[in-house]
Amino acid sequence: MRIRSVDAVHLRTTLERPFSFSQFSYTDRETMLVKVATEDGRTGWGEAYGPAAITAATVREFLGPMIVGRDPGAVESLWASMYARSIDYGQKGVLIAAMSALDIACWDLKAQDAGVPLYRLLGSEPVESIECYWTGFYFGGEEPLESRWEREAEECIDQGFHAVKMKVGLGVERDAELVGMLRGFVGSGCNLAIDANHAYSPIEAIDLARRVEPHNIHWFEEPVSPLDAQAYLDVKAATNIPLAGGECEYTRFGFQKWFDARALDYAQPDVCACGGITESMKIATLASLAGIHVTPHVWGSAIGQAAALHFYAARPRQPFTLTPEAKLIECDRTENPFRTEIVETPIGLDGGCWHLPEAAGLGIGVVPERFEPYLVGRVS
């Protein structure tokens, strides 16, 4: 099996319901998908996190030609050669995200060749489903957050979710008020996490953490800058709320300093950004040495969802115990047609749980003919 061609697909759609968080607002959604085709007619798909036009150009002009003619099953060799070629100017960011998409596509092909769902190829026993946490409760819109969030909380509970994550970053006073309000909406039996998207200084983050500690917060995600591990340590020393982060970090080389410092309680690499399946497995192994649980950041299309779910299913809960805390994987509930409209078999969601695909590879059946309404780039 040899790679015949590599192509990048840029998709975009305008949102009917724009939303905001602490850093900026979304009026549309976009993604970059890669198609890796083999000489024997098979196709693997991957996805990159980040600016789609830039990652698409990186695949088409730089990384893609590098792997044409090679064995897609040789994932370690392909990853190493792409990284070696990029290391002088691409140790983090969009270059690694583009590599991630190619790596995911190659793993998709490798699992198809083996005739098994990807998570089984990665070493897991059969898994039916994994519990999700509802990511929502964003800002924006003309309606007051109080009434909109109350409806969203009702929808979340009605769908069987027992864990939610809300956005913070509107200022400590307002955030504390909203956290208390949402705790009242979802009840004491629901896990509640908060996510600042690195909106705060250590002083502000500590102030907010102390104010919301009585609400039994599951974790405080990205409280401070993703560039400053010491800031995380400062916050960690001042609160009993666990800290989560890592969606802005790349490769095992980037994560190592966070694990060595014990700056995170939950590590959140994005499979579509941090280096793909190959590198996510290495990051998780490093985390296990520090007893840190890895639960991936999940944002993209059905391809990114599937890649994250397969990876997470294959990782044991850390640290090991006969009575582990249940795994929780992110389920973003904002508007995104790329999760349902471009695949034959979207990831099944029932009772607040994602169901593992049963077909070989990623197992979702990408349908390129359905790209047309969203197409910005090209597909061959």
VOBA-1610 file (N, C-alpha, C; in pm, whole numbers, padded with zeros to 5 digits, always signed):
BEGIN
Met+00086-00119+00000Met+00000+00000+00000Met+00089+00124+00000Arg+00075+00206-00104Arg+00153+00328-00117Arg+00061+00448-00137Ile+00104+00564-00093Ile+00025+00686-00106Ile+00036+00736-00250Arg-00078+00748-00316Arg-00083+00799-00453Arg-00096+00951-00456Ser-00178+01007-00365Ser-00201+01151-00367Ser-00244+01200-00230Val-00221+01329-00207Val-00264+01396-00085Val-00332+01526-00126Asp-00448+01553-00068Asp-00515+01678-00098Asp-00572+01738+00030Ala-00593+01870+00025Ala-00648+01944+00137Ala-00782+02005+00097Val-00877+02004+00187Val-01012+02053+00162Val-01046+02157+00268His-01078+02276+00223His-01114+02386+00313His-01265+02405+00308Leu-01330+02388+00423Leu-01475+02402+00433Leu-01509+02518+00526Arg-01619+02588+00493Arg-01663+02699+00578Arg-01814+02711+00569Thr-01876+02751+00681Thr-02020+02776+00682Thr-02048+02894+00774Thr-02149+02974+00739Thr-02193+03085+00823Thr-02289+03032+00928Leu-02270+03075+01051Leu-02351+03026+01161Leu-02484+03100+01171Glu-02587+03024+01198Glu-02716+03086+01227Glu-02718+03147+01367Arg-02637+03090+01457Arg-02632+03136+01595Arg-02486+03165+01633Pro-02435+03283+01601Pro-02297+03317+01640Pro-02280+03311+01791Phe-02157+03294+01835Phe-02130+03284+01979Phe-01992+03340+02007Ser-01968+03367+02136Ser-01843+03429+02177Ser-01787+03359+02300Phe-01658+03375+02320Phe-01594+03337+02446Phe-01495+03447+02481Ser-01405+03423+02574Ser-01327+03533+02630Ser-01230+03596+02532Gln-01198+03529+02422Gln-01096+03579+02330Gln-01153+03642+02204Phe-01258+03584+02147Phe-01318+03642+02028Phe-01453+03578+02000Ser-01515+03621+01890Ser-01649+03573+01853Ser-01642+03490+01725Tyr-01732+03392+01716Tyr-01745+03309+01596Tyr-01873+03348+01523Thr-01858+03390+01397Thr-01974+03410+01311Thr-01983+03301+01205Asp-01875+03224+01187Asp-01878+03109+01098Asp-01787+03001+01154Arg-01800+02882+01098Arg-01714+02771+01135Arg-01640+02725+01010Glu-01515+02689+01026Glu-01439+02636+00914Glu-01352+02521+00962Thr-01307+02441+00868Thr-01215+02333+00900Thr-01133+02299+00778Met-01021+02233+00802Met-00938+02182+00693Met-00926+02031+00708Leu-00972+01961+00606Leu-00964+01815+00602Leu-00858+01773+00501Val-00792+01663+00527Val-00700+01607+00428Val-00749+01470+00383Lys-00728+01446+00256Lys-00758+01316+00196Lys-00628+01254+00150Val-00597+01137+00202Val-00480+01062+00159Val-00529+00939+00083Ala-00500+00935-00047Ala-00545+00825-00133Ala-00429+00733-00165Thr-00457+00604-00168Thr-00352+00505-00196Thr-00363+00452-00338Glu-00258+00388-00381Glu-00254+00333-00517Glu-00357+00223-00538Asp-00399+00157-00429Asp-00499+00050-00443Asp-00642+00100-00421Gly-00661+00233-00419Gly-00796+00289-00419Gly-00855+00320-00284Arg-00780+00309-00177Arg-00834+00341-00045Arg-00813+00489-00014Thr-00894+00537+00081Thr-00888+00678+00119Thr-00890+00690+00270Gly-00797+00768+00323Gly-00796+00801+00465Gly-00819+00950+00482Trp-00885+00986+00593Trp-00918+01126+00617Trp-00862+01173+00751Gly-00819+01299+00753Gly-00772+01363+00875Gly-00821+01506+00881Glu-00795+01571+00994Glu-00841+01709+01014Glu-00735+01786+01091Ala-00721+01914+01057Ala-00629+02004+01127Ala-00707+02110+01204Tyr-00661+02139+01322Tyr-00714+02247+01405Tyr-00646+02378+01364Gly-00719+02488+01368Gly-00657+02617+01341Gly-00697+02677+01208Pro-00630+02784+01165Pro-00668+02855+01042Pro-00661+02764+00919Ala-00776+02740+00860Ala-00786+02636+00757Ala-00707+02669+00631Ala-00707+02794+00589Ala-00635+02829+00467Ala-00485+02805+00482Ile-00434+02830+00601Ile-00290+02815+00624Ile-00252+02667+00634Thr-00331+02589+00708Thr-00299+02447+00718Thr-00318+02377+00583Ala-00416+02423+00504Ala-00435+02364+00370Ala-00314+02389+00283Ala-00263+02513+00284Ala-00145+02545+00204Ala-00024+02464+00251Thr-00013+02443+00380Thr+00099+02365+00434Thr+00094+02221+00384Val-00026+02164+00381Val-00041+02027+00331Val-00010+02020+00182Arg-00068+02112+00105Arg-00054+02104-00041Arg+00088+02133-00089Glu+00150+02231-00027Glu+00276+02281-00081Glu+00400+02226-00010Phe+00384+02175+00111Phe+00503+02140+00188Phe+00501+01996+00237Leu+00405+01960+00321Leu+00408+01829+00384Leu+00354+01718+00295Gly+00246+01746+00222Gly+00184+01643+00140Gly+00279+01579+00041Pro+00349+01657-00041Pro+00442+01596-00137Pro+00550+01511-00072Met+00580+01539+00052Met+00685+01467+00123Met+00650+01320+00148Ile+00518+01289+00156Ile+00480+01152+00191Ile+00421+01075+00073Val+00402+01140-00042Val+00351+01068-00160Val+00453+00961-00201Gly+00402+00842-00232Gly+00486+00730-00271Gly+00530+00643-00154Arg+00497+00684-00032Arg+00540+00610+00086Arg+00425+00527+00143Asp+00457+00439+00236Asp+00361+00350+00298Asp+00285+00425+00408Pro+00153+00443+00396Pro+00081+00517+00500Pro+00076+00444+00634Gly+00101+00313+00630Gly+00103+00238+00755Gly+00227+00260+00839Ala+00328+00320+00780Ala+00454+00345+00851Ala+00444+00478+00926Val+00348+00487+01018Val+00313+00614+01080Val+00430+00676+01157Glu+00508+00594+01224Glu+00621+00649+01301Glu+00725+00711+01208Ser+00754+00642+01101Ser+00854+00693+01006Ser+00806+00819+00937Leu+00680+00820+00897Leu+00626+00939+00832Leu+00627+01059+00927Trp+00584+01036+01051Trp+00580+01146+01147Trp+00721+01201+01171Ala+00815+01112+01191Ala+00952+01155+01220Ala+01012+01235+01104Ser+00986+01193+00981Ser+01044+01265+00868Ser+00979+01400+00848Met+00847+01410+00869Met+00781+01539+00857Met+00828+01635+00967Tyr+00842+01584+01088Tyr+00885+01670+01198Tyr+01030+01715+01179Ala+01114+01622+01135Ala+01255+01658+01112Ala+01268+01767+01007Arg+01183+01760+00903Arg+01188+01861+00798Arg+01133+01995+00845Ser+01052+01994+00951Ser+00983+02115+00996Ser+01045+02178+01120Ile+01133+02109+01188Ile+01171+02148+01323Ile+01239+02284+01330Asp+01307+02327+01226Asp+01375+02455+01230Asp+01280+02574+01238Tyr+01155+02555+01193Tyr+01062+02668+01190Tyr+00919+02629+01221Gly+00896+02508+01271Gly+00759+02467+01296Gly+00741+02376+01414Gln+00801+02409+01527Gln+00792+02322+01644Gln+00655+02325+01709Lys+00577+02429+01683Lys+00441+02443+01737Lys+00353+02507+01630Gly+00224+02510+01654Gly+00133+02586+01570Gly+00085+02514+01446Val+00058+02592+01339Val-00015+02540+01224Val+00062+02431+01149Leu+00195+02434+01152Leu+00269+02328+01085Leu+00243+02194+01152Ile+00242+02192+01283Ile+00214+02068+01356Ile+00069+02027+01337Ala-00022+02125+01331Ala-00163+02092+01306Ala-00180+02026+01170Ala-00111+02076+01068Ala-00117+02013+00937Ala-00060+01872+00941Met+00050+01853+01013Met+00103+01718+01033Met+00001+01628+01100Ser-00072+01684+01196Ser-00173+01606+01269Ser-00277+01549+01175Ala-00323+01633+01081Ala-00424+01587+00986Ala-00373+01472+00901Leu-00251+01484+00853Leu-00193+01376+00772Leu-00175+01249+00854Asp-00131+01265+00977Asp-00112+01149+01064Asp-00243+01076+01090Ile-00349+01152+01118Ile-00480+01091+01141Ile-00526+01014+01018Ala-00507+01073+00901Ala-00549+01007+00777Ala-00472+00876+00756Cys-00344+00876+00789Cys-00265+00754+00775Cys-00309+00647+00874Trp-00343+00687+00994Trp-00395+00591+01092Trp-00531+00536+01046Asp-00612+00620+00986Asp-00740+00575+00930Asp-00715+00463+00828Leu-00619+00485+00739Leu-00585+00383+00639Leu-00526+00258+00704Lys-00443+00276+00803Lys-00378+00163+00870Lys-00483+00074+00938Ala-00581+00136+01003Ala-00687+00058+01067Ala-00780-00006+00965Gln-00806+00064+00854Gln-00884+00002+00747Gln-00813-00122+00694Asp-00683-00111+00675Asp-00605-00224+00626Asp-00611-00342+00723Ala-00615-00312+00852Ala-00623-00418+00954Ala-00766-00470+00971Gly-00864-00397+00918Gly-01003-00439+00926Gly-01066-00419+01062Val-01017-00321+01139Val-01069-00299+01275Val-01091-00150+01298Pro-01180-00114+01392Pro-01189+00027+01432Pro-01055+00074+01486Leu-01025+00201+01467Leu-00894+00252+01504Leu-00860+00227+01651Tyr-00956+00245+01740Tyr-00923+00230+01882Tyr-00879+00088+01915Arg-00928-00010+01839Arg-00885-00148+01861Arg-00741-00167+01813Leu-00706-00104+01701Leu-00568-00111+01653Leu-00473-00045+01752Leu-00521+00056+01824Leu-00439+00126+01922Leu-00422+00049+02053Gly-00490-00065+02063Gly-00464-00152+02177Gly-00576-00166+02277Ser-00693-00110+02248Ser-00803-00118+02343Ser-00883-00247+02327Glu-00939-00294+02437Glu-01041-00396+02429Glu-01170-00332+02376Pro-01271-00410+02339Pro-01395-00350+02289Pro-01457-00253+02389Val-01499-00137+02339Val-01563-00034+02420Val-01691+00008+02350Glu-01799+00012+02423Glu-01926+00051+02362Glu-01942+00201+02357Ser-01913+00269+02468Ser-01936+00414+02473Ser-01849+00477+02581Ile-01836+00610+02573Ile-01765+00688+02673Ile-01851+00809+02708Glu-01861+00837+02836Glu-01941+00950+02882Glu-01881+01082+02835Cys-01967+01176+02800Cys-01925+01307+02752Cys-01957+01415+02855Tyr-01885+01526+02843Tyr-01930+01648+02911Tyr-01972+01749+02805Trp-02080+01816+02834Trp-02142+01913+02744Trp-02062+02043+02749Thr-02000+02080+02639Thr-01932+02209+02629Thr-02026+02308+02564Gly-02061+02411+02637Gly-02153+02512+02587Gly-02151+02633+02678Phe-02269+02694+02694Phe-02282+02809+02784Phe-02182+02918+02744Tyr-02189+02953+02614Tyr-02105+03057+02558Tyr-02172+03193+02578Phe-02097+03298+02548Phe-02148+03434+02555Phe-02205+03474+02419Gly-02253+03598+02410Gly-02298+03652+02283Gly-02448+03648+02267Gly-02496+03721+02168Gly-02638+03729+02142Gly-02705+03838+02223Glu-02825+03874+02183Glu-02898+03983+02249Glu-02974+03935+02372Glu-03009+03808+02376Glu-03085+03757+02489Glu-02997+03751+02614Pro-03050+03786+02730Pro-02972+03775+02853Pro-02921+03632+02875Leu-02796+03621+02922Leu-02739+03489+02945Leu-02823+03409+03042Glu-02884+03475+03140Glu-02959+03402+03242Glu-03069+03316+03181Ser-03149+03373+03091Ser-03259+03296+03033Ser-03209+03195+02931Arg-03109+03235+02851Arg-03057+03142+02750Arg-02988+03023+02816Trp-02909+03048+02917Trp-02839+02939+02984Trp-02935+02847+03060Glu-03044+02903+03111Glu-03141+02817+03179Glu-03201+02717+03081Arg-03236+02763+02961Arg-03288+02672+02859Arg-03183+02568+02820Glu-03059+02613+02803Glu-02953+02521+02764Glu-02930+02416+02872Ala-02937+02456+02997Ala-02919+02361+03107Ala-03030+02256+03107Glu-03152+02298+03079Glu-03263+02204+03072Glu-03243+02105+02958Glu-03198+02156+02843Glu-03172+02069+02728Glu-03062+01968+02760Cys-02958+02016+02823Cys-02846+01930+02860Cys-02890+01816+02952Ile-02963+01848+03056Ile-03008+01746+03151Ile-03108+01652+03084Asp-03197+01706+02999Asp-03294+01623+02930Asp-03227+01521+02838Gln-03111+01556+02783Gln-03039+01465+02694Gln-02952+01364+02769Gly-02954+01368+02900Gly-02885+01267+02979Gly-02743+01300+03018Phe-02700+01424+03000Phe-02565+01461+03040Phe-02557+01478+03192His-02442+01435+03246His-02417+01451+03390His-02292+01534+03416Ala-02243+01600+03312Ala-02125+01684+03325Ala-02133+01795+03221Val-02099+01918+03261Val-02105+02032+03171Val-01980+02119+03192Lys-01949+02196+03088Lys-01843+02295+03098Lys-01895+02428+03046Met-01876+02532+03126Met-01921+02666+03091Met-01802+02757+03067Lys-01826+02864+02993Lys-01724+02964+02968Lys-01725+03070+03078Val-01606+03115+03114Val-01588+03231+03200Val-01490+03325+03131Gly-01476+03447+03186Gly-01388+03544+03125Gly-01453+03679+03105Leu-01566+03700+03173Leu-01637+03827+03164Leu-01602+03920+03280Gly-01501+03883+03355Gly-01466+03955+03477Gly-01501+03871+03598Val-01421+03883+03701Val-01435+03793+03816Val-01574+03803+03879Glu-01624+03922+03899Glu-01755+03939+03963Glu-01865+03871+03883Arg-01868+03901+03752Arg-01973+03845+03667Arg-01957+03694+03654Asp-01835+03647+03639Asp-01812+03503+03629Asp-01863+03430+03752Ala-01829+03481+03870Ala-01870+03415+03993Ala-02023+03408+04002Glu-02087+03515+03961Glu-02234+03518+03960Glu-02290+03412+03867Leu-02231+03401+03745Leu-02282+03304+03647Leu-02255+03160+03688Val-02140+03135+03751Val-02111+02999+03798Val-02215+02956+03902Gly-02245+03043+03996Gly-02346+03010+04095Gly-02482+02987+04033Met-02515+03069+03934Met-02643+03053+03865Met-02651+02919+03794Leu-02545+02883+03719Leu-02549+02758+03644Leu-02549+02638+03737Arg-02476+02646+03848Arg-02481+02536+03944Arg-02625+02514+03990Gly-02698+02621+04010Gly-02838+02606+04048Gly-02922+02543+03938Phe-02892+02576+03812Phe-02967+02520+03700Phe-02943+02370+03684Val-02816+02326+03694Val-02784+02186+03664Val-02791+02097+03787Gly-02791+02155+03906Gly-02803+02077+04028Gly-02670+02028+04081Ser-02671+01981+04204Ser-02548+01941+04272Ser-02491+01810+04221Gly-02573+01730+04153Gly-02526+01600+04107Gly-02457+01602+03972Cys-02445+01719+03913Cys-02383+01732+03779Cys-02243+01788+03794Asn-02144+01725+03729Asn-02010+01781+03726Asn-02012+01914+03651Leu-01946+02014+03709Leu-01943+02147+03649Leu-01799+02194+03638Ala-01751+02214+03515Ala-01618+02267+03489Ala-01630+02408+03433Ile-01524+02489+03451Ile-01523+02624+03398Ile-01399+02642+03310Asp-01413+02726+03207Asp-01307+02743+03107Asp-01291+02891+03076Ala-01173+02946+03112Ala-01146+03088+03091Ala-01079+03116+02957Asn-01033+03012+02886Asn-00958+03035+02761Asn-00847+03137+02783His-00770+03117+02887His-00654+03199+02927His-00685+03349+02930Ala-00798+03385+02993Ala-00839+03524+02999Ala-00778+03601+03115Tyr-00722+03530+03215Tyr-00690+03596+03340Tyr-00542+03595+03376Ser-00504+03690+03457Ser-00375+03687+03525Ser-00384+03591+03642Pro-00272+03548+03699Pro-00279+03461+03816Pro-00361+03521+03930Ile-00347+03650+03956Ile-00421+03712+04066Ile-00571+03702+04041Glu-00613+03734+03920Glu-00756+03726+03887Glu-00806+03583+03891Ala-00729+03491+03837Ala-00771+03350+03834Ala-00784+03295+03975Ile-00693+03331+04062Ile-00700+03285+04201Ile-00824+03343+04269Asp-00852+03470+04245Asp-00970+03534+04302Asp-01096+03461+04258Leu-01107+03433+04128Leu-01225+03363+04079Leu-01233+03222+04137Ala-01122+03151+04139Ala-01123+03014+04191Ala-01173+03011+04334Arg-01126+03101+04416Arg-01167+03101+04557Arg-01315+03135+04571Arg-01366+03220+04484Arg-01508+03256+04491Arg-01599+03139+04453Val-01554+03054+04359Val-01642+02948+04309Val-01612+02811+04371Glu-01512+02801+04455Glu-01482+02673+04520Glu-01604+02610+04588Pro-01692+02687+04654Pro-01808+02624+04719Pro-01903+02553+04623His-01889+02580+04492His-01978+02518+04394His-01924+02385+04341Asn-01819+02334+04403Asn-01766+02200+04369Asn-01732+02192+04220Ile-01633+02270+04180Ile-01594+02279+04039Ile-01505+02161+04002His-01541+02094+03892His-01470+01972+03850His-01328+02005+03806Trp-01312+02110+03723Trp-01180+02163+03692Trp-01194+02307+03644Phe-01083+02379+03652Phe-01071+02515+03601Phe-00975+02506+03482Glu-01032+02526+03362Glu-00956+02506+03239Glu-00895+02637+03189Glu-00771+02629+03147Glu-00698+02745+03094Glu-00725+02872+03175Pro-00694+02871+03303Pro-00720+02991+03384Pro-00629+03107+03346Val-00507+03076+03300Val-00405+03177+03272Val-00336+03144+03140Ser-00232+03218+03106Ser-00166+03204+02977Ser-00112+03063+02954Pro-00135+03009+02832Pro-00078+02877+02799Pro+00072+02880+02779Leu+00131+02998+02787Leu+00276+03011+02771Leu+00349+03008+02906Asp+00274+03005+03016Asp+00333+03029+03148Asp+00299+02918+03246Ala+00383+02815+03252Ala+00360+02705+03345Ala+00367+02752+03489Gln+00453+02849+03518Gln+00463+02900+03655Gln+00334+02965+03700Ala+00264+03032+03608Ala+00136+03092+03642Ala+00035+02984+03682Tyr+00036+02872+03612Tyr-00050+02760+03651Tyr-00014+02712+03791Leu+00114+02701+03819Leu+00157+02656+03951Leu+00113+02754+04060Asp+00117+02884+04030Asp+00072+02983+04127Asp-00076+02966+04158Val-00156+02945+04053Val-00300+02924+04074Val-00323+02792+04147Lys-00253+02690+04106Lys-00272+02557+04165Lys-00244+02558+04314Ala-00144+02636+04356Ala-00108+02642+04497Ala-00212+02716+04581Ala-00300+02791+04516Ala-00392+02877+04588Ala-00536+02828+04588Thr-00564+02715+04523Thr-00701+02665+04516Thr-00702+02513+04522Asn-00815+02459+04566Asn-00831+02314+04564Asn-00901+02265+04437Ile-00931+02356+04344Ile-00993+02316+04218Ile-00884+02260+04126Pro-00901+02142+04068Pro-00803+02090+03972Pro-00791+02182+03851Leu-00673+02187+03792Leu-00649+02270+03675Leu-00635+02183+03551Ala-00691+02232+03440Ala-00684+02162+03312Ala-00626+02256+03207Gly-00560+02199+03108Gly-00506+02280+02999Gly-00429+02194+02902Gly-00386+02256+02793Gly-00305+02185+02695Gly-00354+02192+02553Glu-00471+02250+02528Glu-00520+02255+02390Glu-00433+02345+02303Cys-00355+02435+02366Cys-00265+02523+02292Cys-00122+02472+02291Glu-00101+02350+02336Glu+00034+02293+02341Glu+00050+02190+02229Tyr+00175+02162+02194Tyr+00205+02078+02078Tyr+00317+01980+02111Thr+00300+01858+02069Thr+00399+01750+02074Thr+00440+01715+02216Arg+00502+01599+02229Arg+00551+01556+02360Arg+00659+01649+02412Phe+00732+01711+02322Phe+00838+01802+02364Phe+00780+01925+02433Gly+00666+01972+02385Gly+00599+02084+02448Gly+00535+02048+02580Phe+00474+01930+02587Phe+00403+01890+02708Phe+00497+01850+02822Gln+00618+01812+02790Gln+00706+01757+02893Gln+00725+01853+03011Lys+00744+01982+02981Lys+00769+02077+03090Lys+00648+02087+03183Trp+00528+02075+03127Trp+00406+02082+03208Trp+00395+01960+03300Phe+00431+01844+03248Phe+00424+01723+03329Phe+00534+01719+03434Asp+00654+01759+03395Asp+00764+01761+03491Asp+00734+01854+03608Ala+00669+01966+03579Ala+00636+02064+03683Ala+00510+02028+03760Arg+00436+01927+03714Arg+00305+01892+03771Arg+00213+02014+03769Ala+00218+02089+03660Ala+00140+02213+03650Ala-00005+02188+03613Leu-00037+02068+03562Leu-00173+02032+03521Leu-00222+01914+03603Asp-00353+01912+03627Asp-00417+01793+03682Asp-00484+01712+03572Tyr-00533+01781+03469Tyr-00590+01718+03350Tyr-00521+01779+03228Ala-00464+01695+03144Ala-00399+01742+03021Ala-00495+01725+02904Gln-00502+01826+02817Gln-00603+01828+02711Gln-00541+01852+02573Pro-00456+01763+02526Pro-00407+01780+02389Pro-00521+01767+02290Asp-00512+01842+02182Asp-00607+01828+02071Asp-00541+01740+01966Val-00602+01626+01936Val-00543+01530+01844Val-00520+01594+01706Cys-00604+01691+01670Cys-00594+01757+01540Cys-00493+01871+01540Ala-00426+01893+01653Ala-00329+02002+01663Ala-00194+01957+01715Cys-00192+01866+01811Cys-00070+01837+01888Cys+00028+01745+01816Gly-00012+01689+01702Gly+00074+01596+01630Gly+00003+01471+01583Gly-00130+01467+01600Gly-00207+01352+01551Gly-00213+01238+01650Ile-00258+01123+01602Ile-00268+01004+01686Ile-00130+00961+01735Thr-00033+00959+01646Thr+00101+00912+01681Thr+00156+00990+01800Glu+00146+01120+01796Glu+00203+01202+01903Glu+00114+01205+02026Ser-00018+01199+02008Ser-00107+01195+02124Ser-00079+01074+02212Met-00050+00961+02152Met-00017+00843+02230Met+00110+00864+02312Lys+00207+00932+02256Lys+00331+00960+02329Lys+00306+01061+02441Ile+00224+01161+02415Ile+00190+01259+02518Ile+00121+01190+02635Ala+00029+01100+02604Ala-00042+01028+02710Ala+00052+00939+02790Thr+00149+00879+02725Thr+00247+00798+02797Thr+00330+00884+02892Leu+00374+01001+02843Leu+00446+01093+02930Leu+00360+01135+03049Ala+00234+01164+03024Ala+00145+01205+03133Ala+00130+01096+03237Ser+00130+00971+03193Ser+00112+00860+03286Ser+00228+00850+03385Leu+00346+00896+03344Leu+00460+00894+03435Leu+00441+00990+03552Ala+00358+01091+03530Ala+00330+01188+03637Ala+00193+01166+03700Gly+00124+01059+03661Gly-00009+01032+03715Gly-00112+01134+03672Ile-00094+01194+03554Ile-00185+01296+03504Ile-00277+01235+03399His-00406+01256+03416His-00502+01200+03321His-00511+01289+03197Val-00517+01227+03082Val-00531+01296+02954Val-00675+01280+02906Thr-00741+01390+02880Thr-00873+01389+02819Thr-00872+01492+02707Pro-00884+01451+02582Pro-00854+01540+02469Pro-00952+01656+02454His-00897+01767+02409His-00979+01879+02361His-01040+01837+02228Val-01169+01861+02210Val-01239+01817+02089Val-01321+01934+02036Trp-01293+01975+01912Trp-01356+02095+01860Trp-01410+02078+01718Gly-01351+01997+01636Gly-01372+02003+01493Gly-01492+01925+01441Ser-01474+01871+01320Ser-01577+01798+01248Ser-01591+01657+01302Ala-01673+01576+01232Ala-01687+01436+01270Ala-01553+01363+01263Ile-01464+01407+01176Ile-01332+01343+01165Ile-01252+01369+01292Gly-01248+01494+01336Gly-01177+01524+01459Gly-01241+01458+01579Gln-01373+01456+01583Gln-01443+01387+01692Gln-01403+01240+01697Ala-01407+01175+01582Ala-01377+01032+01577Ala-01233+01005+01618Ala-01140+01087+01568Ala-00999+01067+01602Ala-00978+01078+01752Ala-01039+01180+01814Ala-01025+01198+01959Ala-01088+01083+02035Leu-01203+01038+01991Leu-01273+00930+02061Leu-01196+00800+02053His-01144+00767+01936His-01063+00645+01922His-00939+00652+02011Phe-00871+00766+02009Phe-00752+00783+02093Phe-00786+00766+02240Tyr-00892+00833+02284Tyr-00927+00832+02426Tyr-00970+00693+02472Ala-01042+00622+02385Ala-01086+00487+02421Ala-00969+00393+02443Ala-00859+00421+02374Ala-00742+00332+02382Ala-00650+00364+02500Arg-00678+00471+02573Arg-00591+00510+02683Arg-00651+00467+02816Pro-00575+00398+02900Pro-00626+00364+03034Pro-00637+00489+03120Arg-00730+00487+03213Arg-00745+00598+03307Arg-00621+00606+03394Gln-00570+00728+03414Gln-00453+00747+03500Gln-00492+00826+03626Pro-00436+00791+03741Pro-00355+00671+03767Pro-00443+00548+03778Phe-00384+00430+03763Phe-00463+00307+03762Phe-00521+00278+03900Thr-00645+00233+03900Thr-00712+00187+04022Thr-00826+00096+03980Leu-00867+00006+04068Leu-00980-00080+04038Leu-01111-00004+04035Thr-01115+00114+04096Thr-01237+00195+04100Thr-01206+00335+04046Pro-01176+00345+03916Pro-01133+00474+03861Pro-01247+00573+03848Glu-01212+00700+03850Glu-01306+00804+03810Glu-01343+00779+03664Ala-01470+00795+03631Ala-01515+00768+03495Ala-01446+00862+03397Lys-01413+00809+03279Lys-01362+00894+03173Lys-01469+00994+03130Leu-01426+01113+03091Leu-01514+01215+03036Leu-01447+01275+02914Ile-01517+01278+02802Ile-01463+01337+02681Ile-01549+01454+02639Glu-01487+01554+02578Glu-01556+01677+02543Glu-01656+01655+02429Cys-01773+01714+02444Cys-01876+01712+02340Cys-01925+01855+02320Asp-01862+01927+02231Asp-01899+02065+02203Asp-02037+02068+02140Arg-02125+02155+02193Arg-02264+02156+02147Arg-02298+02282+02067Thr-02197+02357+02026Thr-02225+02470+01938Thr-02255+02421+01797Glu-02314+02507+01718Glu-02356+02474+01582Glu-02236+02435+01496Asn-02244+02317+01433Asn-02136+02272+01346Asn-02187+02162+01253Pro-02228+02197+01129Pro-02280+02095+01038Pro-02177+01994+00995Phe-02048+02023+01012Phe-01944+01930+00968Phe-01938+01806+01056Arg-02015+01804+01163Arg-02020+01685+01248Arg-02124+01584+01201Thr-02218+01630+01120Thr-02326+01541+01080Thr-02349+01536+00929Glu-02323+01646+00857Glu-02368+01658+00719Glu-02270+01601+00616Ile-02147+01575+00654Ile-02047+01533+00554Ile-02004+01387+00573Val-02075+01314+00658Val-02039+01173+00683Val-02163+01085+00676Glu-02139+00959+00644Glu-02247+00861+00642Glu-02296+00829+00782Thr-02200+00817+00877Thr-02233+00770+01010Thr-02174+00865+01115Pro-02247+00971+01150Pro-02198+01059+01255Pro-02178+00982+01386Ile-02091+01035+01471Ile-02070+00973+01601Ile-02202+00967+01676Gly-02239+00849+01723Gly-02365+00832+01794Gly-02360+00894+01933Leu-02460+00974+01967Leu-02469+01038+02097Leu-02601+00999+02161Asp-02594+00935+02277Asp-02714+00887+02343Asp-02692+00885+02493Gly-02784+00947+02566Gly-02774+00946+02711Gly-02648+01010+02764Gly-02600+01113+02693Gly-02479+01181+02737Gly-02352+01103+02712Cys-02357+01005+02622Cys-02240+00924+02591Cys-02218+00919+02440Trp-02092+00920+02400Trp-02056+00893+02262Trp-02035+00744+02243His-02088+00691+02133His-02071+00549+02102His-01955+00531+02004Leu-01871+00435+02033Leu-01754+00410+01947Leu-01799+00357+01812Pro-01742+00410+01701Pro-01773+00354+01569Pro-01732+00207+01561Glu-01809+00130+01485Glu-01782-00013+01474Glu-01712-00049+01344Ala-01718+00039+01244Ala-01654+00009+01115Ala-01504+00029+01124Ala-01432-00026+01027Ala-01286-00017+01028Ala-01240+00127+01006Gly-01122+00158+01058Gly-01066+00291+01046Gly-01134+00388+01142Leu-01151+00512+01099Leu-01226+00608+01180Leu-01372+00566+01191Gly-01422+00500+01088Gly-01553+00437+01097Gly-01672+00529+01079Ile-01654+00644+01012Ile-01764+00739+00999Ile-01810+00760+00855Gly-01734+00713+00758Gly-01778+00720+00619Gly-01788+00860+00563Val-01675+00926+00542Val-01674+01061+00485Val-01731+01058+00343Val-01817+01157+00311Val-01883+01164+00181Val-01843+01296+00114Pro-01740+01295+00029Pro-01692+01421-00033Pro-01798+01494-00114Glu-01895+01422-00170Glu-01999+01487-00249Glu-02081+01586-00165Arg-02079+01568-00034Arg-02155+01657+00053Arg-02077+01782+00093Phe-01954+01795+00045Phe-01873+01913+00076Phe-01921+02037+00001Glu-01988+02018-00110Glu-02012+02126-00207Glu-02067+02255-00146Pro-02168+02251-00058Pro-02221+02378-00006Pro-02122+02456+00079Tyr-02018+02389+00124Tyr-01924+02449+00220Tyr-01784+02470+00162Leu-01763+02431+00038Leu-01629+02420-00016Leu-01565+02556-00041Val-01447+02574+00015Val-01362+02692-00012Val-01242+02647-00092Gly-01178+02538-00049Gly-01066+02483-00123Gly-01114+02382-00225Arg-01023+02300-00272Arg-01056+02204-00377Arg-01046+02062-00323Val-01103+01969-00394Val-01090+01827-00362Val-01080+01751-00493Ser-00989+01654-00500Ser-00974+01576-00622Ser-01039+01440-00606
//
